[in-house]
Amino acid sequence: MTVTTEIGGTIPLKLTFMKENGIWRIYSVHKPVAGLDHPTLMSTQDSYAIPGKAELVRLVKQSMHDFVVSLNSKSMEYFRSTVSRTWQHQLPTEGFTAIYGMPLQTGIDLGCLEGMDPFICVNSGIDEAGVIRLQGHYILTHGNIQFEHKYLYEGYAWKLIGFNIEFKRVTTRFGSADSARWN
């Protein structure tokens, strides 16, 4: 599709539609990046721009922040409100609470992650479903937090569609560890 401006210029757009309750609705709008280079993009595939490293770090930090806010409020309602509409349609708040109930019950404090940059080890690019899978970790004094996040381009931004987190704590100088995983 092409949009024509008031002065006669044209802008190519890609619209994606999704059928919801029997009605077709716009699911996403994508405008290809103009120019020779863009600092936050690495490459393109299927006309979706793959975010560059700085944007991927921002996405992970925002997802972890949203999760921490919900942990601190003892409810997954806020976290659910920040994820993709696709994921929201799959699970009510009670479903998110069931999945992430253990960290809610333990009262784990992940506030220490605020201000820290994650190490992203795996960036899968965009798969055939339009999903980017990121794996990485945060290094802490007594262990680390490992994560796998999945993002889907929805509307006009990348939105979280999968969230796995595992805390690995080193308990002795010999490297024995315990861990807890939530996904």
C-alpha positions in Angstrom: 0.0 0.0 0.0 1.2 3.6 -0.6 0.1 6.8 1.1 0.2 10.0 -0.9 1.2 13.2 0.9 -0.4 16.6 0.4 2.5 17.7 -1.8 2.4 14.5 -4.0 5.1 12.4 -2.3 4.4 8.8 -1.6 5.2 6.7 1.4 5.1 2.9 1.2 3.4 1.1 4.1 2.8 -2.5 5.0 -0.5 -3.2 6.9 -1.1 -6.5 8.6 -4.6 -7.5 9.6 -5.9 -9.9 12.2 -9.4 -11.3 12.6 -10.8 -10.6 16.0 -14.3 -11.6 17.1 -15.2 -12.0 13.4 -14.0 -8.5 12.4 -10.8 -7.8 10.5 -8.7 -5.2 12.3 -5.4 -3.6 11.6 -2.8 -5.6 13.6 0.3 -3.6 12.6 1.5 -0.8 10.4 5.1 -0.8 9.2 6.9 1.9 7.2 10.3 0.8 5.8 13.3 2.8 7.1 14.4 5.6 4.8 17.9 6.6 4.1 21.2 4.7 3.8 21.7 3.9 7.5 19.8 4.0 10.7 21.6 3.7 14.1 19.1 1.5 15.8 18.6 -1.1 13.0 20.8 -4.0 12.0 19.1 -5.3 8.9 15.7 -6.1 7.5 13.8 -9.3 6.8 10.3 -9.5 5.4 10.2 -5.7 5.6 10.4 -5.7 9.4 13.4 -3.9 10.8 15.4 -6.0 13.3 16.3 -3.7 16.2 20.0 -2.9 16.8 21.8 -3.9 20.0 20.8 -0.7 21.9 17.1 -1.2 21.1 17.3 -4.9 22.0 18.8 -4.0 25.4 16.1 -1.4 25.9 13.4 -3.9 25.1 14.8 -6.4 27.7 15.3 -3.7 30.3 11.7 -2.6 29.9 10.3 -6.1 30.0 12.3 -6.8 33.2 11.2 -3.5 34.7 7.5 -4.3 34.0 7.9 -7.7 35.6 9.6 -6.2 38.7 6.8 -3.7 39.0 4.3 -6.6 39.1 6.3 -8.6 41.5 6.5 -5.6 43.9 2.8 -5.0 43.7 2.1 -8.8 44.2 0.0 -8.9 41.1 0.7 -9.8 37.5 -2.0 -7.4 36.2 0.5 -4.6 35.3 2.9 -7.0 33.6 0.1 -8.5 31.5 -1.0 -5.0 30.5 2.4 -4.3 29.0 2.8 -7.4 26.8 1.5 -8.0 23.3 -2.3 -8.1 22.7 -1.8 -11.5 21.2 -0.4 -12.8 24.5 -3.1 -10.9 26.5 -5.8 -12.7 24.4 -4.2 -16.1 25.2 -4.1 -15.6 29.0 -6.2 -13.7 31.6 -4.4 -12.1 34.6 -5.0 -15.3 36.5 -3.0 -17.3 33.9 -0.1 -15.0 34.3 -0.4 -15.3 38.1 -0.4 -19.1 37.8 2.7 -19.1 35.6 4.7 -16.5 37.7 3.1 -17.4 41.0 6.3 -18.8 42.5 8.3 -15.5 42.4 5.2 -13.7 43.7 5.0 -16.1 46.7 8.7 -16.1 47.4 8.8 -12.3 47.5 12.0 -12.3 45.5 13.3 -8.7 45.0 14.6 -8.1 41.5 14.8 -4.4 41.9 18.6 -4.7 41.7 18.2 -5.2 38.0 17.0 -1.6 37.6 19.8 0.4 36.0 21.8 -2.7 35.0 22.3 -3.6 31.3 21.6 -7.2 30.3 24.1 -9.3 28.4 22.3 -10.6 25.2 24.0 -13.8 24.1 21.5 -15.0 21.4 19.6 -12.9 19.0 17.7 -15.3 16.7 16.7 -12.7 14.2 13.1 -12.8 13.0 11.6 -16.3 12.6 8.9 -17.3 10.2 6.2 -16.2 12.7 7.7 -12.7 12.9 9.2 -13.3 16.4 12.6 -12.3 17.7 14.0 -14.5 20.5 16.6 -13.1 22.8 18.6 -15.0 25.4 20.9 -13.5 27.9 21.7 -12.9 31.5 22.3 -10.3 34.2 25.4 -10.9 36.4 24.8 -10.5 40.1 27.1 -10.7 43.1 25.9 -14.2 44.2 24.7 -15.6 40.9 22.9 -14.5 37.8 19.5 -14.1 36.2 19.1 -15.9 32.9 16.3 -14.9 30.5 14.7 -15.8 27.3 12.4 -13.1 25.9 10.3 -13.2 22.7 9.1 -10.2 20.9 6.5 -9.7 18.1 6.0 -6.6 16.0 2.5 -5.5 16.9 0.9 -2.2 16.1 3.9 0.1 15.6 6.4 -1.5 18.1 8.0 -4.7 19.3 5.9 -6.2 22.1 6.7 -9.0 24.5 5.1 -12.4 23.6 7.2 -14.8 25.7 9.1 -14.4 29.0 11.3 -17.0 30.7 13.5 -16.2 33.7 15.8 -18.3 35.8 17.7 -17.3 38.9 21.0 -19.2 39.5 22.6 -18.6 42.8 26.1 -19.8 43.7 26.1 -21.0 47.2 29.7 -22.0 47.9 33.1 -21.2 46.5 33.1 -24.7 44.9 30.4 -23.7 42.5 27.4 -25.6 43.8 24.3 -23.8 43.0 20.5 -23.7 43.3 18.2 -22.3 40.8 14.6 -21.4 40.2 12.9 -21.0 36.8 9.7 -19.3 35.8 8.2 -19.3 32.3 
